[in-house]
Amino acid sequence: MIDLFSDTTTRPTPEMRKAIAGAEVGDEQRMLDPSVNALQDKVAEILGKEAALFLPTGTMCNAISFLVHCRPGDEILMHWTAHPLNHEGGGPSALGGAVITPLQGDRGMFTAADVRNSIRYHDRYSPRTKVVSIEQTSNAGGGSCWPLDLIKDVCAAADEHELIKHLDGARLFNAVVATGTSAADFAAPFDSVWIDLSKGLGAPVGGVLAGSEEFIAEAWRHKQRMGGAMRQAGIIAAAGTYALDHHIDRLAEDHDNAKRLAEGLAGISGIEVDPGTIETNIVFFDVTGTGYTGADFAAEMEKRGVSFSDITGNFVRAVTHLDVNRAQIDEALTEIRTFLN
Ligand SMILES: *Cc1c(COP(=O)(O)O)cnc(C)c1O
């Protein structure tokens, strides 16, 4: 199977399994797990924040951040394609009573003007505009990277209105590798930021949330309350530390493979994609011209050993990661050509 379904499907490498097997462990809830503590310290340092907290998933990183930042009736601004609005079971509203207002904009991004135009009068009729949330890279935006200047502009607009700034960094390191901007520089304007260990970094489980000491202390209360406080979690944290040490630079290979895939797809009649828009490891392509719907195209390719995901209408998503190599990209392209011929 050539798995272009998602970068979440990676299996731990033999070396990562060794790191897992050798992990020192203790009671995480009492801060006695050395491997969890080491991971948290490392992520806080990489992101340039005072403290960090290991959590089971990225979804919980988002959920807890919004619980700390918002009271019921408060409003969060984010792009209409953003993960918390579309893929987290209505979490921010269901758990925290927050109102999400979706912003428009190309490729998962919006501007400082969009933020300024969305701020509400703080009268008793309106929800209180409280948080602005950015996704780096933007998943549904096609793995697009917010340029640092745009981030600074948007955050400056947020500051004018004393909004809290949150960064969903599920694929932050893809943006770091693609742009050469450091994770700390991207994270600097934000009050809260998290990274996913189980996306392109290739660890089996986990996310790490970072911010001020005060923010993380509050986040800990919610982690405990939600049942996210673990015990000998060093077993999984060790995989995260290994991934940060060994799997960041290699994301460049995933980006090359995504580009190669897009270039190949662009040459297949009936498929539309602009390879010039591919910045990281995500490729959305339009199959309208093939006469198939996205769902039928993906179902047929699945039978032929290539899996895709996130089909909306005639768009199909492919994601590259450490379990797909260059030869498999070429093989996938051959399978698609064979099918369409
Ligand atoms: C995957 C993802 C999440 C959620 O992370 P999980 O670890 O799957 O819970 C949040 N935001 C974005 C942009 C994602 O891609």
The ligand as an SDF file (V2000), in Angstrom:
LIG
                    3D

 15 15  0  0  0  0  0  0  0  0999 V2000
   -4.1200   16.8850   13.1390 C   0  0  0  0  0  0  0  0  0  0  0  0
   -4.4240   18.2860   13.4630 C   0  0  0  0  0  0  0  0  0  0  0  0
   -4.9270   18.6460   14.7150 C   0  0  0  0  0  0  0  0  0  0  0  0
   -5.2880   17.6350   15.7710 C   0  0  0  0  0  0  0  0  0  0  0  0
   -4.2070   16.8550   16.1750 O   0  0  0  0  0  0  0  0  0  0  0  0
   -4.4370   15.3530   16.7190 P   0  0  0  0  0  0  0  0  0  0  0  0
   -3.1170   15.0020   17.2930 O   0  0  0  0  0  0  0  0  0  0  0  0
   -4.8260   14.5280   15.5250 O   0  0  0  0  0  0  0  0  0  0  0  0
   -5.5320   15.4130   17.7280 O   0  0  0  0  0  0  0  0  0  0  0  0
   -5.1390   19.9770   14.9660 C   0  0  0  0  0  0  0  0  0  0  0  0
   -4.8520   20.9110   14.0570 N   0  0  0  0  0  0  0  0  0  0  0  0
   -4.3660   20.6040   12.8380 C   0  0  0  0  0  0  0  0  0  0  0  0
   -4.0490   21.6900   11.8620 C   0  0  0  0  0  0  0  0  0  0  0  0
   -4.1520   19.2800   12.4930 C   0  0  0  0  0  0  0  0  0  0  0  0
   -3.6850   18.9670   11.2820 O   0  0  0  0  0  0  0  0  0  0  0  0
  1  2  1  0
  2  3  1  0
  2 14  2  0
  3  4  1  0
  3 10  2  0
  4  5  1  0
  5  6  1  0
  6  7  2  0
  6  8  1  0
  6  9  1  0
 10 11  1  0
 11 12  2  0
 12 13  1  0
 12 14  1  0
 14 15  1  0
M  END
$$$$
